[in-house]
Amino acid sequence: MVSETGYKGIGGLLIILGVLLALMSWYIFPVCEVQGSFVETKAGMKLPMTCGYSARAENGIGALVALTGIVLFFRSTRETRQILGVIDVALGLFAILTPTVIIGMCRLADHPCRTTTLPGLELLGAIIVIVGLFLFFVKDQVAAAGTT
């Protein structure tokens, strides 16, 4: 059972997780593109590596997670919490699946996107899923004793 201020704290946590998720691939544990690695085509054109596209997708997912935190901060009714919980579980799963299955990362195991960025994104995604499950399954705080 969580109080109203506790839900504001969880909303703040989601805002922080969303910002961290958006910044992870570019500033905290940068992908190959930030460090100057690109794929060069036969025509000489330089394109971002696969991890760069995953990083762009994670920016959007992080922004949506932060948005759910903002909504929870200002409105924490039971129905809102449950809906935001489902949304956060889905966003957390997308945060995990985007660099692993949906888009992917570079294939070489020694690239920085594989050694640092991917584990960080998976960890943040798992934390977001746990917070979303908590929001979905938590019970309302019982009113004063003796009331029904």
N, C-alpha and C positions, 0 to 999 in steps of 0.2 A: 504494500500500500504506500502510495506516494502522495505527498501534499501538493498543493498548487505551485508553491515555490520550487518543489522538486521537479515538476514538469518544465518549469522555466529553465531549470538547470540542465535538464535533458535536451531542451530546445537549444540552449547555448552549446552543449556538447555536439549536437548535430551540425550546428553552424561551423564550429571549429573543425569537425571531421570533414565537412564539405570543402572548406577552404584548404585544408591539408591535402585532400584528394586532388583538388584542382592544381595545387602548387607542387605536388610530389614529383611529377614527371618533368617539370621545367626548372625548378629551383632547389628542391631538397635532395632528390636523387635524379639528376638529369638524364634524359635519354640520349642516344647517340647523336641525334640531330643538333642538340645544344652544344655538343663538343666538336661539331664540325664534320661529322661523318655523314655522307650522303651516298646514294646509289647513282652511278653515272651510266647513262644509256649509251648506246652505240653512236648516237648523234651528238654526244657530248653534253647533253642536258643533265643537270643534277636534280634528283628527286629525293624527297625525304625517305628514310628507311621506314619499315613497317612500324617500328616502335614510335615514330613521330605521329603516325595516324592514331595509334592507340592513346598517345598522350593527349591529342586533341579531343578524342572521345571522352577521356577521363575528366577533362575540363568541364564538359557539359554535365557529366554525371555528378561531379563535385558541386557544381552550381545548383543542381536540383536537390541534392542532399541538404545544402545550406538553406535553400528555400523551404524545405520541409521543417527545418529547425526554426526558421523565422515564423512560420505558421503556428508551430507548436508553442513557441514562446508567447504569442499573443492570444491563442485560442486553444485551450486544452480540455475540451469536453471529451467525454468517453468516446463518442462516435468519431470525432476528429483524431483522437489518439489512435484508434484502431485503424482508420484509413491511412493515416501517416505511417503507422507501423507496417502495413502491407506495402506501401510505396517504398519505404526504406529497405525492407527486405529485398524487394525487386531491384532497387538501385544498388544495394550492396552486392547482390548476385551479378548484376551487370558490371560492376566495378571489378569483380573477380574474373568474370568470363571474357571481358573485352580483351585484355592482354594475353589471355591464355588460349581462348578458343575462337572468339568472334573475329578479331582483327589479328592479334598475335604480336610477338616481339621478334627481334632479330634471331636468326637461327644459331648463331655462334654463341657458345656458352660463356665466352670471356668478355662479351660486350657489356658495357655498364648497365644497359637496360635490362639485361638478364641477371646480373649479379646483385644489383641494388634496387632498381626501380620496381621490377616485378614482385619481389617479396614485400616491398613496402605497400604496393597497391593491393596485394592479396590480404595483407594484415588489416589495412584500413577497411577493405570491403567486408572482411569477416566481422570487424567491430561494428560496422554499420548494420549488418544482418542481425547481430545480437541485440543491438539497441532497438531495431525494428520489431524483433520478436518480443522484447520486453514491453514495448508500447502496445503491442497487440494483445498480449496475455495478462497484463497487470490489472488487478482489480481496483475499483474505486475505493477511496478511503471511507470507512464506515462513519456515518454521522454520529452525533452525540448519543450516548447510551440511553436507552429507554424510548427512542423514537423509532418509528417503523417506516 
